[in-house]
Amino acid sequence: QAVKLSSQVYLEAYTSILPVNKERLEMFYGKEIIVADHDMVETQAEEILYGADKQDVSLLIVAYPFSTTTHIDIVLHVCPSGIPLHMIHNASIMNAISACGLQLYNFGQTVSLVFFTDTWKPDLFYDRIHKNMGLGLHMLMLLDIKAKEQSKENLAWGRKIYEPPQYMSIPQAISQLLEVESLHAKSILSPKMALAIALSHIGCDAGSNNTQQCIVCGMLEQLSEQPPESFGEPLHSLVIVEKRLHHLEVVYVEEYAVCREMWRRVSAKVYGCVLD
């Protein structure tokens, strides 16, 4: 109802993606929706806020509004202006992740995994996995997306030409994780002993856009050998399972295992779970 009563409606469309297109949203709300891309959200927030002191303006966020610093920055633009702010809470992978069968209170810090390049391979996440491991806490990893990005050449020449969108796949994510493991060699991401859960479109049912929830679990090595299409459509997330693994979690998650026998064996021998 808040959207329908708004004079202007924006859809933030670069920190995540919707499983439905803009036109379908416009039909539902009966409103024209303006797509707010990277440039608008990051550098032109004033354009979104223009006129909001006299009329209602809505900014639609995929997932929870305050999950990223990007959205908090927009709020910081609003507060000094005296424009009233009303936030409507939303679902997010940060809580929907429990659909995989792991308990939310057994998760540690969440990290993002970005695309590596030949010259840039950030590995801060490795130390955070190590810290989570020390506490026995699972880690949610959010896999990178590149939407409406420019090549270095087009950026240098100021040409508004954009590269095709890219979404990090589960095999690519695991490949990067194991690459960093080989450099640090702390044996916290062993391909044959570390369990992980791959997820996409949690909470979605197959509809007219043929998008549905997908969960697959197994050892890192097993997941890396699966074809990308077996993990469903992007966006993807990956959970690194740690030692605070309850036997009921093992039983619940095995429904999604590449190989149930191996999932149970590693859970028992490496993670110390007592199973029937």
Beta strands, then each sheet from edge to edge (+ up, - down):
strand 1: 8-12
strand 2: 34-36
strand 3: 57-60
strand 4: 111-113
strand 5: 139-143
strand 6: 145-146
strand 7: 166-167
strand 8: 195-200
strand 9: 214-219
strand 10: 236-240
sheet 1: 2+ 1+ 3+
sheet 2: 4+ 5+ 10- 8+ 9-
sheet 3: 6+ 7-
end
